[in-house]
Amino acid sequence: MNLETNYLGLKLRNPVIVSSSGLTDSLDKIKAAAEYGAGAVVMKSIFEEQINYQAGILASGSDYPEAEDYISYYTQTHSLDNYLKLVESAKKSTDIPVIPSINCVTADNWINFAKNIESAGADALEINMFFLPLDKTVEPGVAEKLYLNMVEKLRTILTIPFAIKLGQRFTNLFYTIDQLYNRGANGVVLFNRFFEPDIDINSMNIIPASVFSKPDDKRNVLRYVAMASAINDRISISASTGVYSGDDVVKYLLAGADTEQICSVLYKEGHKYLKELLDFVESWMRSKNYDTVDKFRGLLNYKNFMDAGKYERAQFMKYFSGYD
Ligand SMILES: Cc1cc2nc3c(=O)[nH]c(=O)nc-3n(C[C@H](O)[C@H](O)[C@H](O)COP(=O)(O)O)c2cc1C
């Protein structure tokens, strides 16, 4: 079986990537990912605030000193030099693509640091950009422009490919993906997992909801991967959310993903679970007589529907009419 995959112009031995998280924050963990068969790794993100803090340009005197204290503590315990060293040593010790990650909320000062990551030997970069538009006077479209400006700037700085990890909430996700591609992004990761709040009714406090996904979280992502891969077949698409089994890996490939990023299930099962996922994909391919992934990738994406809008509307009506 040939599971080789092209992602961001890079050749991967298979489409299964270990997601940006604590699963890729040390050399041992990155080596374990490679050993159990990962096609690539996305390193744990560094935060824009870390870069700004070290450059001495973090705004101080905010109304939220607790946040400043946390950033200061986090920066001191997670040095950027160590991050660059990890990129270098991961490249020396493994033969799979190593993709560092930056988490940001602006298109500002951190961008120059991306060049240091490239110089350390990264194969590509992933940018995880997210901010909550909370100002009711800001018009729709302003947020999208921030993403596009960031990509334009980054393209002038980097020669390596890069992907943008997006959230689900865009007025027109496909317009945004198209524009990101036109400005030089090589791929998109659909989707990021954000902090979600919950409320403890006993202590009457806001508490974090579970950081881990559930298998069902995949359903909406499957739809968007299937649409995005049909609407823009030039940009690389990496599916991220809710891969828990080999079936899930196959589903995202059928929907048109180039690669898939795996996180929560590996926290539960360990890196060795990668091999099980890959063995399943191979045995499924054998049972269907596919010898390469490219032969079935995207077979169930939205290219099959002349009018995807009408299809969605009909499905929606049938969905809720089946129950009295
Ligand atoms: C503990 C934990 C840490 C994570 N850290 C990061 C991170 O540093 N950067 C990032 O882009 N995503 C991060 N993520 C999000 C994952 O990369 C992934 O996109 C998300 O968990 C969805 O995939 P899953 O359903 O396989 O968990 C983290 C997720 C978890 C559970």
The ligand as an SDF file (V2000), in Angstrom:
LIG
                    3D

 31 33  0  0  0  0  0  0  0  0999 V2000
   -3.9570   19.4840   25.5760 C   0  0  0  0  0  0  0  0  0  0  0  0
   -4.0570   20.1490   24.2220 C   0  0  0  0  0  0  0  0  0  0  0  0
   -3.1010   21.1020   23.8680 C   0  0  0  0  0  0  0  0  0  0  0  0
   -3.1950   21.7550   22.6300 C   0  0  0  0  0  0  0  0  0  0  0  0
   -2.2490   22.6860   22.2880 N   0  0  0  0  0  0  0  0  0  0  0  0
   -2.3230   23.2950   21.0800 C   0  0  0  0  0  0  0  0  0  0  0  0
   -1.3360   24.2250   20.6510 C   0  0  0  0  0  0  0  0  0  0  0  0
   -0.3530   24.5360   21.3520 O   0  0  0  0  0  0  0  0  0  0  0  0
   -1.4820   24.7890   19.4330 N   0  0  0  0  0  0  0  0  0  0  0  0
   -2.5130   24.4850   18.5960 C   0  0  0  0  0  0  0  0  0  0  0  0
   -2.5730   25.0240   17.4760 O   0  0  0  0  0  0  0  0  0  0  0  0
   -3.4610   23.6070   18.9560 N   0  0  0  0  0  0  0  0  0  0  0  0
   -3.3890   23.0140   20.1620 C   0  0  0  0  0  0  0  0  0  0  0  0
   -4.3470   22.0880   20.5230 N   0  0  0  0  0  0  0  0  0  0  0  0
   -5.4150   21.7660   19.5670 C   0  0  0  0  0  0  0  0  0  0  0  0
   -5.0510   20.4870   18.7890 C   0  0  0  0  0  0  0  0  0  0  0  0
   -3.8910   20.6950   18.0060 O   0  0  0  0  0  0  0  0  0  0  0  0
   -6.1970   20.0480   17.8520 C   0  0  0  0  0  0  0  0  0  0  0  0
   -6.3770   21.0130   16.8360 O   0  0  0  0  0  0  0  0  0  0  0  0
   -7.5280   19.8500   18.5720 C   0  0  0  0  0  0  0  0  0  0  0  0
   -7.3480   19.2190   19.8240 O   0  0  0  0  0  0  0  0  0  0  0  0
   -8.4920   19.0240   17.7220 C   0  0  0  0  0  0  0  0  0  0  0  0
   -7.9780   17.7430   17.4520 O   0  0  0  0  0  0  0  0  0  0  0  0
   -8.4810   16.4290   18.2640 P   0  0  0  0  0  0  0  0  0  0  0  0
   -9.9500   16.3460   18.0920 O   0  0  0  0  0  0  0  0  0  0  0  0
   -7.7410   15.2840   17.6440 O   0  0  0  0  0  0  0  0  0  0  0  0
   -8.1100   16.6600   19.6920 O   0  0  0  0  0  0  0  0  0  0  0  0
   -4.2660   21.4360   21.7550 C   0  0  0  0  0  0  0  0  0  0  0  0
   -5.1960   20.4620   22.1230 C   0  0  0  0  0  0  0  0  0  0  0  0
   -5.1110   19.8200   23.3350 C   0  0  0  0  0  0  0  0  0  0  0  0
   -6.1310   18.7640   23.6790 C   0  0  0  0  0  0  0  0  0  0  0  0
  1  2  1  0
  2  3  1  0
  2 30  2  0
  3  4  2  0
  4  5  1  0
  4 28  1  0
  5  6  2  0
  6  7  1  0
  6 13  1  0
  7  8  2  0
  7  9  1  0
  9 10  1  0
 10 11  2  0
 10 12  1  0
 12 13  2  0
 13 14  1  0
 14 15  1  0
 14 28  1  0
 15 16  1  0
 16 17  1  0
 16 18  1  0
 18 19  1  0
 18 20  1  0
 20 21  1  0
 20 22  1  0
 22 23  1  0
 23 24  1  0
 24 25  2  0
 24 26  1  0
 24 27  1  0
 28 29  2  0
 29 30  1  0
 30 31  1  0
M  END
$$$$
